[in-house]
């Protein structure tokens, strides 16, 4: 039985077709996965890019890169020192 994931559909399917395999259609499955991902990872929409408007950045040393990350990136990205 193919359905959109609504509880009432699965209840009717179970009542009339108790041995049927119940499958969520692809569109609704992807929609639910997207919602779960947003809930787990707390994706947010931002107007400005996470880094900046530069097409690329080059650093002479890893230490320069780390300093730039600590000063420019938001804490919630997890680039701070541990």
PAZAPA-4460 file (N, C-alpha, C; in steps of 0.05 Angstrom, whole numbers, plus 32768, in hexadecimal, padded with zeros to 4 digits):
% residues 82
    n_x    n_y    n_z   ca_x   ca_y   ca_z    c_x    c_y    c_z   seq   type   mol
   8011   7FE9   8000   8000   8000   8000   8012   8019   8000     1      X     A
   800D   802A   7FED   801D   8043   7FEB   800C   805A   7FF6     2      X     A
   8018   806A   8009   8009   8080   8015   801C   8097   801B     3      X     A
   8010   80AC   8025   801F   80C4   802B   8029   80C6   8047     4      X     A
   8024   80B2   8057   802D   80B2   8073   8019   80BB   8087     5      X     A
   8001   80C4   807E   7FEC   80CC   8090   7FE2   80B4   80A1     6      X     A
   7FDF   80B8   80BA   7FD7   80A2   80CC   7FBD   8096   80C4     7      X     A
   7FA9   80A6   80BC   7F8F   809B   80B5   7F91   8089   809D     8      X     A
   7FA3   808E   808A   7FA6   807D   8073   7FB1   8062   807C     9      X     A
   7FC5   8063   808D   7FD1   8049   8096   7FBD   8039   80A7    10      X     A
   7FAD   8047   80B6   7F98   8039   80C6   7F84   802B   80B4    11      X     A
   7F7B   8038   809F   7F68   802C   808C   7F76   8015   807D    12      X     A
   7F8F   8019   8075   7F9E   8004   8067   7FA1   7FEB   8079    13      X     A
   7FA7   7FF0   8092   7FAA   7FD9   80A5   7F90   7FCA   80A9    14      X     A
   7F7A   7FDA   80A9   7F5F   7FCD   80AD   7F57   7FBC   8095    15      X     A
   7F5A   7FC7   807D   7F51   7FB9   8065   7F66   7FA7   8058    16      X     A
   7F7F   7FAD   805D   7F95   7F9D   8051   7FAA   7F97   8066    17      X     A
   7FA3   7F86   807A   7FB5   7F82   8091   7FD0   7F76   8089    18      X     A
   7FD2   7F68   8073   7FEC   7F5C   806B   7FFC   7F6D   8058    19      X     A
   7FF1   7F84   8050   7FFF   7F95   803C   8017   7FA2   8048    20      X     A
   802B   7FA6   8037   8042   7FB6   803E   803C   7FD3   803A    21      X     A
   8040   7FE3   804E   803A   8000   804C   8053   8010   8045    22      X     A
   8051   801F   8030   8068   802E   8026   8061   804C   8023    23      X     A
   8072   805D   802D   806D   807A   802A   8078   8082   800F    24      X     A
   8068   8093   8000   8071   809B   7FE6   808A   80AD   7FE8    25      X     A
   8099   80AE   7FD2   80B3   80BB   7FD2   80B2   80D9   7FDA    26      X     A
   809E   80E7   7FCF   809C   8104   7FD5   8099   8109   7FF3    27      X     A
   8086   80FA   7FFF   8081   80FF   801C   8097   80F4   802D    28      X     A
   80A4   80DF   8024   80BB   80D5   8034   80D2   80E9   8034    29      X     A
   80D7   80F6   801D   80EC   810A   801C   80E4   8123   802C    30      X     A
   80CB   8129   802C   80C1   8140   803B   80C6   813B   8059    31      X     A
   80BF   8123   8062   80C3   811C   807F   80E1   811C   8086    32      X     A
   80F1   8111   8074   810E   8110   807A   8119   812C   807C    33      X     A
   8110   813E   806B   8118   815A   806C   8111   8166   8087    34      X     A
   80F8   8161   8090   80EF   816C   80AA   8100   8161   80C1    35      X     A
   8106   8147   80C0   8116   813A   80D5   8132   8146   80D5    36      X     A
   813E   814A   80BD   8159   8156   80BB   8159   8172   80C7    37      X     A
   8145   8182   80C1   8144   819D   80CC   8141   819C   80EA    38      X     A
   8132   8189   80F4   812F   8187   8112   8148   817E   811F    39      X     A
   8156   816B   8113   816E   8160   811F   8185   8174   811E    40      X     A
   8189   817F   8106   81A0   8190   8102   819A   81AE   8104    41      X     A
   8181   81B5   8109   8179   81D1   810C   8182   81E3   80F5    42      X     A
   817D   81DA   80DD   8185   81EA   80C6   8174   8204   80C6    43      X     A
   8182   8219   80C0   8174   8233   80BF   817A   8240   80A5    44      X     A
   8168   8252   809D   816C   8261   8084   817A   827B   808C    45      X     A
   818E   8282   807D   819C   829B   8083   819D   82AB   8069    46      X     A
   819C   82C5   806C   819E   82D7   8055   81BA   82D7   804B    47      X     A
   81CD   82D9   805D   81E9   82DB   8056   81F6   82BF   8056    48      X     A
   8208   82BA   8044   8216   82A0   8044   8224   829C   805F    49      X     A
   8229   8283   8066   8235   827D   8080   8250   8289   8082    50      X     A
   8260   8288   806E   827B   8294   806F   827A   82B1   8067    51      X     A
   827D   82B7   804E   827B   82D2   8044   8277   82D1   8026    52      X     A
   827A   82E7   8019   8275   82E8   7FFC   828E   82E2   7FEB    53      X     A
   82A4   82DC   7FF7   82BC   82D5   7FE8   82B9   82BB   7FD9    54      X     A
   82C1   82B9   7FC0   82BE   829F   7FB1   82D0   8289   7FBD    55      X     A
   82E7   8291   7FC8   82F8   827D   7FD5   830B   828C   7FE8    56      X     A
   8318   827D   7FFA   832C   8288   800C   8344   8276   800C    57      X     A
   835B   8282   800E   8374   8273   8010   8383   827C   8028    58      X     A
   838E   8269   8037   839D   826F   8050   83B9   8264   804D    59      X     A
   83CC   8273   8057   83E8   826B   8056   83EE   8253   8068    60      X     A
   83E1   8253   8080   83E5   823D   8093   83CA   8235   809F    61      X     A
   83CB   821E   80AB   83B3   8214   80B8   83AC   8226   80D0    62      X     A
   83C0   8231   80DC   83BC   8243   80F3   83AD   825C   80E9    63      X     A
   83B3   8267   80D2   83A5   827D   80C7   8387   8276   80C2    64      X     A
   8384   825E   80B7   8368   8255   80B2   8358   8253   80CD    65      X     A
   8365   8247   80E1   8357   8244   80FB   8350   8260   8107    66      X     A
   8363   8272   8106   835E   828D   8110   8347   829A   8101    67      X     A
   8346   8297   80E7   8330   82A3   80D7   8316   8296   80DF    68      X     A
   8315   827C   80E2   82FD   826E   80EA   82F3   8278   8105    69      X     A
   8305   827A   8118   82FD   8283   8133   82F2   829F   8133    70      X     A
   82FD   82B0   8122   82F4   82CC   8123   82DC   82D2   8111    71      X     A
   82D8   82C1   80FD   82C3   82C7   80E9   82AA   82B6   80E9    72      X     A
   82AD   829D   80F3   8297   828A   80F1   8287   828A   810B    73      X     A
   826C   8286   8109   825C   8285   8122   8263   826C   8133    74      X     A
   8261   826F   814D   8268   8259   815F   8259   823F   815A    75      X     A
   8240   8242   8151   8230   8229   814E   8239   8217   8138    76      X     A
   824C   8221   8127   8257   8210   8112   826C   81FD   811D    77      X     A
   8276   8203   8135   8289   81F1   8142   82A6   81F3   8138    78      X     A
   82AE   820A   812F   82CA   820D   8126   82DC   8218   813B    79      X     A
   82D2   821C   8153   82E3   8226   8169   82F6   8212   8173    80      X     A
   830A   821B   8182   831D   8208   818D   8311   81F8   81A4    81      X     A
   831B   81E0   81A7   8311   81CE   81BC   8325   81CB   81D2    82      X     A
***
